[in-house]
C-alpha cells in the first residue's frame, strides 16, 4: 500500500513539475540515473516510461535514449534478455542516435548492447561494439573505467587472463580518478559514484583466479571497507561474492559461508537473473563439499540444474530471435541481389531475342531452340544422416558422427576419461539438441539428461558461467 502511494506521489509530482515549468534535459537525465539499479523492478520501469514521455514531448532525444537503455539494463539484470534487446532496438528503430547525439548516450548504447551479446556468448560482437567507442572514451576517467571493466570481463571469459588483469587494473585506477574529481563535476549521480567502487572487488577476484593471494587480500579488504561506506546492494553482492571466494581459498570456511549467505539473500530478493544465482549456488556447492555437508551440497546441486535449465531455455529463445533477425536481413539483401540479377538476365534475354529475330528474317531460317535444364540430384548430406541416426538412437550414430566431425572424440578423450556413451551424449550437445529432445531420443527422463549434463560439466571442468552448448562449439574451433 505504501509502495503504491509513493509511486502515485512520484507520478503526480513529476506531472505537476512537467507542466508548472519546462524541465531541463539534464534534470530529467539525473532523475533517470538516480533511480536505483540494483533494486529496480516494474515500479521503476513505470517511472522511467513516464520520464521518457516527457522527454519525447520536449524533443529531448538524448534523454529518451538514456530512458530506454536504463529499462534495457534493468530487464537484463532481471534476466529478461528478450525485453532488454527490445528496448535497445527501439533506440535504433526510432533513430534517436545521430551525429549530434551526446557521447554518453552513444557510449551506453554500445556498452549495453555489448553486454547483451556477451551474455549470449557472442564475444566477437561484444568486443566490436566496445572498440567502436574506445577512441572517444580516451582521457575521460568515467568512460575509461567502465570500458576497461567490460573489456576485462570478456577477456576473462575468453581465458586471456593477462589481458583481463591489465584491463581490471586500468578500470580500478580510472575509477579512483573519477572519484577524486567527483565533487568538482557539475553532473553528479549517486549511482555513478556507487558503481565506481565495483572494479576494486573485480580486481581482487582476478588476482584470486591467478593464485595471487596476497594481492587478492589487499583489494578484497579495500572492497569490504568501501562496502561499509556505500549502502548499495550491487556493491554488497559483488564484494561479498569475491570475499567468499577469497576466504574459501584461505580455508576460512565460516567467513566464506557468511559472505555467501549475504550474496544468496541479495540474489533471491533483488536479482531475478539466473547468472547471479548460479554464481552463488556453484560456490555454495563447493563450500559444503569441502565442509563435508553432503546433504547441503546435493540440495544446491539440484537447484543449480534447475537454474541452468531455465537460463539455457531463455538464452536459446533470444539466440533464435537474433538468428531470425539476421536471417531476415540476409533475405532482404538476397532479394535485392536477386532483383538485380533478374534485371540483368531480362536485359540479356531481350538482346538475345532481338539478335535471333533479326538473324531469322535475314537468313530466312527457322531456329528451334530446345531449352534443357539440368537439375542436380542431391542426396541427403552427412549431417542429415547423423541427425536421423541420433533421433533413432541408432548404435551407428557415434561412428557416423565421427565421420561428420573428425577429431571430436579424440579431443574429448584428451580432456577427460570418457566412455563411448558419454562421448555420444556430448555429440548430442554439440548438435545443439535441447534437453527435452535428448530425453525423447534416448528414451530417458529430462531429469536424467540434466544430471548427465551436470556430471559432464564436472568431468570436463566446464566453468559454471559457461554455456554447455557454447563450450562444445568452441572445442572444435
C-alpha positions in Angstrom: 0.0 0.0 0.0 2.8 2.4 0.9 4.7 1.5 -2.3 1.6 2.3 -4.4 1.1 5.6 -2.5 4.8 6.6 -3.1 4.6 5.6 -6.7 1.4 7.7 -7.2 3.1 10.6 -5.4 6.1 10.3 -7.7 3.9 10.4 -10.9 1.9 13.3 -9.5 4.9 15.4 -8.6 6.5 14.6 -12.0 3.3 15.5 -13.8 2.9 18.7 -11.8 6.6 19.6 -12.3 6.5 19.0 -16.1 3.5 21.4 -16.5 4.4 24.0 -13.9 7.8 24.7 -15.6 9.7 23.4 -18.5 12.1 20.7 -17.2 15.7 20.7 -18.4 17.1 17.7 -20.2 19.9 17.4 -17.7 17.4 17.4 -14.7 15.4 14.5 -16.3 18.6 12.6 -17.1 19.7 13.0 -13.4 16.3 11.5 -12.3 16.9 8.5 -14.6 20.4 8.0 -13.4 19.4 8.2 -9.7 16.8 5.5 -9.9 18.4 2.6 -8.0 19.5 0.0 -10.5 20.4 -2.9 -8.2 16.9 -3.0 -6.6 14.9 -1.8 -9.7 11.9 -3.6 -10.9 8.5 -3.0 -12.6 7.7 0.2 -10.5 11.0 1.8 -11.5 10.3 0.9 -15.2 6.9 2.7 -15.0 8.7 5.8 -13.6 11.2 5.8 -16.4 8.4 5.3 -19.0 6.8 8.4 -17.6 10.0 10.4 -17.9 10.5 9.1 -21.5 7.1 10.5 -22.5 8.1 13.9 -21.1 11.5 13.7 -22.9 9.6 12.8 -26.2 7.2 15.8 -25.7 10.2 18.2 -25.1 12.2 16.6 -28.0 15.0 15.6 -25.6 16.3 12.7 -27.7 19.4 12.1 -25.6 17.2 11.7 -22.5 14.9 9.3 -24.4 18.0 7.2 -25.2 19.0 7.1 -21.5 15.5 6.1 -20.5 15.2 3.2 -23.0 18.7 2.0 -22.1 18.1 2.1 -18.4 15.0 0.0 -18.9 17.0 -2.4 -21.1 19.6 -2.7 -18.4 17.0 -3.4 -15.7 15.5 -6.2 -17.8 18.9 -7.6 -18.4 19.6 -7.6 -14.7 16.3 -9.5 -14.2 17.3 -12.0 -16.9 14.6 -10.9 -19.4 17.1 -10.6 -22.2 14.3 -10.6 -24.9 12.9 -7.3 -23.5 16.4 -5.9 -22.9 17.1 -6.3 -26.7 13.7 -4.9 -27.5 14.4 -1.6 -25.7 17.9 -1.2 -27.3 16.3 -2.0 -30.7 13.8 0.8 -30.0 16.7 3.3 -29.9 17.7 2.2 -33.4 14.1 1.9 -34.7 13.3 5.5 -33.6 16.6 6.8 -35.0 17.4 8.5 -31.7 21.2 8.3 -32.2 22.5 10.7 -34.8 25.8 12.6 -35.3 24.6 15.2 -32.8 23.8 12.7 -30.0 25.7 13.2 -26.8 28.6 10.8 -26.5 27.4 9.5 -23.1 24.2 8.2 -24.8 26.2 6.6 -27.6 28.6 5.1 -25.1 25.8 3.5 -23.1 24.1 2.2 -26.2 27.3 0.4 -27.3 28.2 -1.0 -23.8 24.7 -2.3 -23.0 24.4 -4.0 -26.4 27.9 -5.4 -25.9 26.8 -6.8 -22.5 23.8 -8.5 -24.0 25.8 -10.1 -26.8 28.4 -11.2 -24.2 25.7 -12.8 -22.2 24.7 -14.9 -25.3 28.3 -16.0 -25.8 28.8 -13.7 -28.8 32.1 -12.3 -27.7 33.4 -11.0 -31.1 30.3 -8.9 -31.5 30.6 -7.7 -27.9 34.3 -6.6 -28.4 33.5 -4.9 -31.7 30.8 -2.8 -30.0 33.3 -1.7 -27.4 36.0 -0.9 -29.9 33.6 1.5 -31.7 33.6 3.9 -28.7 37.1 3.2 -27.3 38.8 6.2 -29.1 36.3 8.8 -27.9 36.5 7.5 -24.3 40.2 8.2 -24.0 41.1 10.8 -21.4 37.7 10.6 -19.7 38.1 8.6 -16.4 34.4 7.8 -16.1 34.1 6.3 -19.6 37.5 4.7 -19.5 36.9 2.7 -16.3 33.6 1.4 -17.5 35.1 0.4 -20.8 38.1 -1.3 -19.4 35.9 -3.1 -16.8 33.7 -4.5 -19.6 36.8 -5.5 -21.7 38.2 -7.3 -18.7 35.0 -9.4 -18.3 35.1 -10.5 -21.9 38.9 -11.3 -21.9 38.3 -13.3 -18.7 35.6 -15.4 -20.4 38.0 -16.0 -23.3 40.6 -17.3 -20.8 43.0 -14.4 -21.7 43.9 -13.9 -18.0 46.8 -11.5 -18.5 44.7 -9.2 -20.7 41.9 -9.4 -18.2 44.1 -8.5 -15.3 45.6 -5.4 -17.2 42.1 -4.2 -18.0 40.9 -4.6 -14.4 43.9 -2.7 -13.2 43.1 0.2 -15.6 39.5 0.1 -14.6 40.5 0.3 -10.9 42.9 3.3 -11.5 40.5 5.2 -13.7 37.6 4.7 -11.3 39.7 6.2 -8.5 40.5 9.2 -10.8 36.8 9.6 -11.4 36.0 9.6 -7.6 38.8 12.2 -7.0 37.1 14.6 -9.4 33.6 13.7 -8.5 33.0 16.7 -6.2 34.2 19.1 -8.8 32.0 17.7 -11.5 28.8 19.6 -12.5 26.9 16.4 -13.3 26.7 14.2 -10.2 24.9 10.9 -9.6 24.9 8.7 -6.5 24.5 5.6 -8.7 27.5 6.5 -10.8 29.6 7.1 -7.7 28.5 3.7 -6.2 29.2 1.9 -9.4 32.8 3.2 -9.5 33.7 1.1 -6.4 32.9 -2.2 -8.1 36.2 -2.6 -10.1 38.1 -3.0 -6.8 36.2 -6.2 -6.0 36.6 -7.5 -9.6 40.4 -6.8 -9.4 40.7 -8.9 -6.2 38.8 -11.7 -8.0 41.2 -11.6 -10.9 44.2 -11.9 -8.6 42.4 -14.7 -6.8 41.9 -16.6 -10.1 45.6 -16.3 -10.9 46.6 -17.6 -7.5 48.0 -14.4 -6.2 46.5 -14.5 -2.6 48.4 -11.6 -1.1 47.3 -9.2 -3.9 43.8 -10.5 -3.7 43.7 -9.9 0.1 44.7 -6.3 -0.3 42.0 -5.5 -2.8 39.2 -7.5 -1.1 39.9 -5.8 2.2 39.7 -2.4 0.4 36.4 -3.5 -1.3 35.0 -4.5 2.1 35.9 -1.1 3.6 34.2 0.6 0.6 31.1 -1.6 1.0 30.6 -0.2 4.5 30.8 3.4 3.1 28.3 2.7 0.3 24.9 1.3 1.1 24.1 -0.2 -2.3 23.0 -3.8 -3.0 25.1 -4.2 -6.1 28.3 -3.3 -4.2 27.4 -5.6 -1.3 26.7 -8.5 -3.7 29.9 -8.3 -5.8 32.1 -7.6 -2.8 30.7 -10.5 -0.8 30.9 -13.0 -3.7 34.7 -12.3 -4.1 35.2 -12.1 -0.3 33.7 -15.6 -0.1 36.0 -16.9 -2.9 39.0 -15.4 -1.1 38.1 -16.9 2.4 37.3 -20.2 0.8 40.8 -20.4 -0.7 42.3 -19.2 2.6 40.4 -22.1 4.2 38.4 -19.7 6.5 35.1 -21.6 5.7 33.0 -19.8 8.3 33.7 -16.4 6.8 33.2 -17.8 3.3 29.8 -19.1 4.3 28.8 -15.8 5.9 29.5 -13.9 2.7 27.8 -16.4 0.5 24.6 -16.2 2.6 24.7 -12.4 2.0 25.0 -13.0 -1.7 22.3 -15.5 -1.7 19.9 -13.2 0.1 20.6 -10.4 -2.4 20.3 -12.6 -5.4 16.9 -14.1 -4.3 15.3 -10.8 -3.2 16.8 -8.3 -5.7 18.2 -10.2 -8.7 16.0 -12.4 -10.9 18.8 -13.2 -13.2 19.9 -16.8 -13.1 23.5 -15.8 -13.6 23.7 -14.1 -10.2 22.1 -17.1 -8.5 24.3 -19.6 -10.4 27.5 -18.0 -9.2 26.3 -18.2 -5.6 24.9 -21.7 -5.8 28.1 -23.0 -7.5 30.2 -21.6 -4.7 27.8 -23.0 -2.0 28.2 -26.5 -3.6 32.0 -26.3 -3.4 31.8 -24.9 0.2 29.5 -27.6 1.6 31.5 -30.4 -0.2 34.7 -29.1 1.5 32.8 -28.9 4.8 31.7 -32.5 4.4 28.0 -31.5 4.4 26.8 -33.8 1.6 23.1 -33.2 2.0 23.5 -29.4 1.6 25.8 -29.9 -1.4 23.3 -32.3 -3.1 20.5 -29.8 -2.4 22.3 -27.0 -4.1 23.4 -29.3 -7.0 19.7 -30.0 -7.8 19.0 -26.2 -7.5 21.8 -25.5 -9.9 20.4 -27.9 -12.5 17.0 -26.2 -12.4 18.5 -22.7 -12.7 20.8 -23.8 -15.5 17.9 -25.3 -17.4 15.8 -22.1 -17.1 18.8 -20.0 -18.2 19.6 -22.2 -21.2 16.0 -22.0 -22.4 15.8 -18.3 -22.1 19.1 -17.7 -23.9 18.0 -20.1 -26.6 14.9 -18.1 -27.3 16.9 -14.9 -27.6 19.5 -16.6 -29.9 16.7 -17.8 -32.1 15.3 -14.3 -32.3 18.6 -12.8 -33.2 19.2 -15.5 -35.8 15.8 -14.8 -37.2 16.5 -11.1 -37.4 19.9 -11.7 -39.0 18.2 -14.2 -41.5 15.6 -11.5 -42.3 18.4 -9.0 -43.0 20.2 -11.6 -45.2 17.0 -12.4 -47.0 16.5 -8.6 -47.7 20.0 -8.4 -49.2 19.5 -11.6 -51.2 16.2 -10.3 -52.6 17.9 -7.0 -53.7 20.7 -9.0 -55.2 18.2 -11.3 -57.0 16.2 -8.4 -58.4 19.4 -7.0 -59.9 20.3 -10.5 -61.3 16.8 -10.9 -62.8 17.0 -7.4 -64.4 20.4 -8.2 -66.0 19.1 -11.6 -67.2 16.0 -10.0 -68.6 18.1 -7.4 -70.5 20.4 -10.2 -71.8 17.5 -12.3 -72.9 15.9 -9.3 -74.6 19.1 -8.6 -76.5 19.5 -12.2 -77.5 15.9 -12.3 -78.7 16.4 -9.2 -80.8 19.6 -10.7 -82.4 17.9 -14.0 -83.1 14.9 -12.3 -84.5 17.0 -10.2 -86.8 19.1 -13.2 -87.9 15.9 -15.3 -88.6 14.5 -12.7 -91.0 17.9 -12.1 -92.6 18.7 -15.7 -93.3 15.0 -16.8 -93.6 15.8 -19.8 -91.4 13.9 -21.2 -88.6 15.8 -21.8 -85.4 14.2 -24.1 -82.9 15.7 -23.6 -79.5 15.0 -26.5 -77.1 16.0 -25.4 -73.7 17.3 -28.1 -71.5 17.6 -27.9 -67.8 20.0 -30.0 -65.7 18.8 -30.4 -62.2 21.4 -31.9 -60.0 20.1 -34.6 -57.7 21.2 -34.0 -54.1 21.5 -36.9 -51.7 20.9 -36.4 -48.1 24.2 -34.9 -46.8 26.2 -36.4 -43.9 24.6 -34.0 -41.4 21.1 -35.2 -42.2 22.3 -38.8 -41.8 23.8 -38.1 -38.4 20.7 -36.3 -37.1 18.5 -39.1 -38.3 20.6 -41.7 -36.6 20.5 -39.6 -33.4 16.8 -39.4 -33.4 16.6 -43.1 -33.9 19.1 -43.7 -31.1 21.0 -45.9 -33.5 24.2 -47.7 -32.4 25.8 -46.4 -35.7 25.3 -42.8 -34.6 28.7 -42.2 -33.0 30.5 -43.8 -35.9 28.8 -41.6 -38.5 29.2 -38.6 -36.2 32.9 -39.1 -36.1 32.9 -39.0 -39.9 30.9 -35.8 -39.8 33.0 -34.2 -37.1 36.6 -35.7 -37.2 38.7 -35.2 -34.1 35.7 -34.6 -31.8 36.1 -37.9 -29.8 39.9 -37.5 -29.6 39.7 -34.0 -28.1 37.1 -35.2 -25.5 39.3 -38.1 -24.5 42.2 -35.8 -24.0 40.1 -33.5 -21.9 38.7 -36.4 -19.7 38.4 -40.1 -19.5 35.0 -40.6 -21.1 33.1 -43.7 -22.1 31.6 -44.1 -25.5 28.1 -43.5 -24.2 29.3 -40.2 -22.6 31.0 -39.2 -25.9 27.8 -39.9 -27.7 25.9 -37.7 -25.2 28.5 -34.9 -25.9 27.8 -35.3 -29.6 24.1 -34.7 -28.9 25.0 -31.5 -27.1 27.4 -30.5 -30.0 24.5 -30.9 -32.4 22.6 -28.4 -30.2 19.8 -30.8 -29.2 17.8 -29.5 -26.3 17.4 -31.4 -23.0 13.9 -32.3 -23.9 15.0 -33.6 -27.4 17.8 -35.7 -25.9 15.4 -37.2 -23.4 13.0 -38.2 -26.2 15.6 -39.7 -28.5 17.3 -41.7 -25.7 14.1 -42.8 -24.0 15.1 -41.2 -20.7 13.6 -38.5 -18.4 14.5 -34.8 -18.6 15.9 -35.1 -15.1 18.3 -37.9 -16.1 19.6 -35.8 -19.0 20.1 -32.8 -16.7 22.0 -34.9 -14.3 24.2 -36.3 -17.1 24.9 -32.7 -18.2 25.9 -31.7 -14.7 28.3 -34.7 -14.3 29.8 -34.0 -17.7 30.4 -30.4 -16.7 32.3 -31.6 -13.6 34.3 -34.1 -15.6 35.3 -31.7 -18.4 35.8 -28.8 -15.9 33.4 -26.5 -17.7 33.1 -23.3 -15.7 29.7 -22.6 -14.1 29.3 -19.4 -16.0 29.9 -21.0 -19.4 27.0 -22.2 -21.6 27.5 -26.0 -22.2 26.5 -25.8 -25.9 28.9 -22.9 -26.5 31.7 -24.9 -24.8 31.3 -27.8 -27.2 31.1 -25.5 -30.2 34.3 -23.7 -29.1 36.0 -27.1 -28.6 36.1 -27.7 -32.4 37.2 -24.2 -33.4 
